[in-house]
Amino acid sequence: MAMTETKIWRSVLSVPAVNRRALEKSKTLAADVIIYDLEDSVASGRKAEARENLEQLFAHDRPDVTTAIRINPLDTETGQEDMKTALACQPDAVLLPKVETVATVATASALLARNGAPLRMRLWAMLETPAGIVNAAAIAGAWSHASAGGRLEALIVGVNDLRSATNVAQAPGRAYLVPWLMQVVLAARAYGLAVVDGVYNDFTDVAGLEAECAEARAMGFDGKMLIHPKQIDTANTSFRPSDAAIAEAHAIVEAFAKPGAEALNVIDLGGRMVERLHLEQAQTLLETAARLNNTKANQ
């Protein structure tokens, strides 16, 4: 996918690279993003097999969606081999696991540049440890794609590992996680990065996923990381602009297009004060809605 386009992130599905059937099925799914996983979902004895599967997939039938390959940590031999596979496959991004410092992203960025990876091949960072959350702003600020030489494009929260590392209790609405989730959202927004919420583990619980997607969208996340194809439709619907939001966006754009409004920074729209920043938001929302109407992710 061309990097000049704004990506759509509603549904970010993780697919085990060791599962050939799942790899084949991934080419027909309506997810906005497919992450081919070489890390947690692949047993240590099958890493080489998983890498070979990906090389064959990308060589013969490259998926027509935004793609990423999640590698093992780069400070391991397995991670180094994974990166070689990523360089051969050239997905849209390499997803770095358990990022805790700027140095991790810097090392990966330098490795891509040294091996001639095209600039469209970005880096995404999984923040799934206490150190990763604490350092989110530093990581985003130092190596965002807007920075000189930087390739970082997105932050993804790993909620399962974060819960494990902190011993935080399960609570309705993820009450104890919300401050940390918002910290990642703020870091991403400060430096122009996309930000994706972590997984919802029970793929049979549609109502629970809907609630968590609604919560994530309200917090400012662009989409949801998923573990099963059954979750795709729920995420796509949850993060799609609603008909009411689209209608309001049209009203804002039309109001600022009226004669004389070009000189105004604030206008009265049905008794509500609307600023030009709302116009920019409305235009972005309408652009997103138009793109969704022309993508297979909306079919």
N, C-alpha and C positions, 0 to 999 in steps of 0.2 A: 504494500500500500504506500502511495506516495506520501512523503513526509510533509508536503505542502498542504495536505488536507488535515482538517481537524478530525482526529479519531473519535469514534463512538465507543464508549466503554461500558455500556449498560450491563452486559453479560460477559464475564471473563472466565471461561471454562478451562479447568485444569484436566489434562488428559495424560494418563500414564504412557510414557513412550515405549514401555515394554509390552503393551497390549496392542497387538496388531489389529485386532478387530475394532478396538476403540479408535485407533488411528484412522482406519478406513472410514469409519462412521463419522469422524470429525469433519470430513469433507462435505458432508450433507447437512450439518447442523446449522441452526439459525443464531448461534452465538456471535456476538460482535468481535470477540477476541478468543483465540485458542492458545493456551499455554501448554506446550509439550514438555512434560515433566520428566527430568532425569534424576531428581533428588528424592524426596520423601517416599514417593509411590513406587520406587524401583529398588528392589533388594540389591545388596552389594554384589552378589554373584551374577547379576544380570545387567549390570551397567553397560557393558560392551555390546550386548545384544540390543539394548534400548537405543544406544547411539547409532548402531547400524540400521535399525528400523527408521530412524529419523533421516539419515542420509539417503535412504532409498525413497522415502516419502517425498522429500524436497526435490530430489533429482528427477523424479518421474511424474509427479502430480502435485505440484505446489498448491496448497490450499489458497482459495480466493478470499481470504479474510485477513485481518491483522493477526500476525503470529508472533509468538515468543517461545524461546526455549529456556526452561529453568534448569540451571546447572547446579552442581554441587559447589561448595565453597572453593574459591580459587586457590586457597592456600593448601589444597590437597591435590594429590596426583590425579584423583578422580575428576576433580574440578577442572584441572588443566586439560585432561582428555575431553571433557565435555565442551570446553571452549573451542577446541579444535573442530569438534563436530558442528558447533554453532557457526564458526567461521566458514565451514564448508557449505552449510545449509543456507546461511544468510537470511535468517528470519527478520522480521521487523524489529525485534528486540531480543536482548538476552536478559533474563530475570535472575538477579543475584540474590541468593538466599541469606537470611540472617545478617543483613548489613547493619553494622554498628558504628562505623567510622567513615569519614571522607576518604581515607586511604584505600578502603576496599573498592570504592567506585573509581577512584583515580587509577588504581592498578588495572582494573578492567578496561577503562577508557583508553589508557595507554596501550594495552595489549591489542585492542581492536585497531587503533590507529597504526601501530607497528606492523600489523598484518594486512594492512590495506583494506580494511572493512569499509564499505561505503558509509557516508555520514548518515544516511537514512536508517542504518542499523543502530538502534538506540539501546539504552540501558534502563531497566526498571529495577527498583530496589524493594525487596521484602523487608519490612520493619517488623520484627517479631520477637524482640528481646527488650528488656528494660533499657539497655544501653542504646539500642536502635531508636526507641521512642524519645529518649532524652536528647539524642543527637539529631533528631529529624530535621530541624531547621538548618543546622550546620551542613548536613549532607545535601539537602535540597539547594541551599544557597551557593555552595562551593562548586557543585557539578550539575546544575540544571542545564538544560539544552540552550538556554539563553546566555550562558556563560561562555567565555572564550574557550574553545576546545572541548567543551562539555558535551556529553551524550545523554545525560540523565533526563528521562521523559516522564516517569511516573513513580509514585510511591504506592505500595500495596501493603496493607496491614495483615500480619499473620496472627490472628486472634488465638488460635489453639496453642501455639508455642508461647505466646505472651501470657495466657492464663497459666500454663504450666510453670513458667519461669517465676511468676509472681505469687502463685497460690491464691489468686483472687477467686472469690466465691462466685458461683453462678447467681445471677439476679435478674429479675424481670427487666426487660429493656436494656440489659447490659449496663446497669447503673454504675457499676464500679469501673467499667471500661471506658465510659463516655469521655472523661477528661483526657485520657490518653489518645482516643480516637480523634478528638477535636484538635489535639496538639499536632497530629499528623496532617489533618486537613489544613490547619493554619500554615504549616510549613510548606505544603504543596501550593497553596494559593499565593503565598508571599513570593514565590519564585516561578510561577507560571507552569507548574507541573500538574498532570492528571493525578487523581487520587482514588484508589479502589478499596472498598471495604472487604474484610475477610470473609471466610466461608461460613455458611450455615450448615451444620453437620447432618441434620436429619432431612434427607432429601425426599422423604415421604410426607413431611409436614408442610403443606402448601401455605396454610394460614400463618404458621410461624415465620416462614420465609417472607411472605408478604409484609408482615409486621416489621421484620428486621430491615427489609429493603426500604420501607417507608421511613423508618428511623434514620437509615443511612442517607437517604436522599435529603431528609430534613437537615441533617448535619452538614451537608455539602459534598458528599461523595459523588463521584461520577458514575459509579457502578458497583457491582458486587462480584467477588470471586466465587466461582461455583465448583462443585465437586461431581455433579451428575447432570446429564442432559435434561432430565425431568425438571430441573430448576430454571432452564433458559427462558421459557415463556414468561414465567413470573417476574424474573429480573427485567426482561425487555419491556414488559408492560409497566412495571413499577417505576422505571427510570425514563420512560417515554414522556414527553410533555403532554399534559392532559389537554382535552378539548377546551376546557375553560381557560387554561394558561395560554393556549394558542390564540383564542379569541381576545383575551386581554392584551396580548402582545400586538396583535393587529390594531387594536384600538389605540395603543400608545404610539405606534408608528404613524398611523393616520393622523393622530392629533398633532404630532410634531411636523407633519407634512403640510398642514394647513397654512394659508397665506399669513405671514407675519410671525409665525411660530419659529422661523429659523433664527430669529434674534433673541429668543427666550431660552433661559436655562431651566425654568420651572413653569409648568402649565397646570391649569385646573382641569382635571379629567373626572367629570361626574362628582365633583365635590371632594376629590382627593388630589393632593399635590403630587405631581410626578416630575422628577428631575431627568436631566439628560443621561445620567447613569442608568436610569430605568429604560431609556430608549436603547442604549447599547445592549442591555440585557435582553430586551425584547427582540432586537435584531438577531442576536446570537441564538435565542430560542427558536425563532422562525427558520433560521438557517439549518439548525439541527433537525427540526421537524421536516423540512424539505428533504434533507438527506435521508432521513429514515423512511420517507415515502418512496425512495428510489434504491433501497438496499434490500438484499434478500433477508437481512436480519429482521425486517418488518413483515415478512411474508408469513 
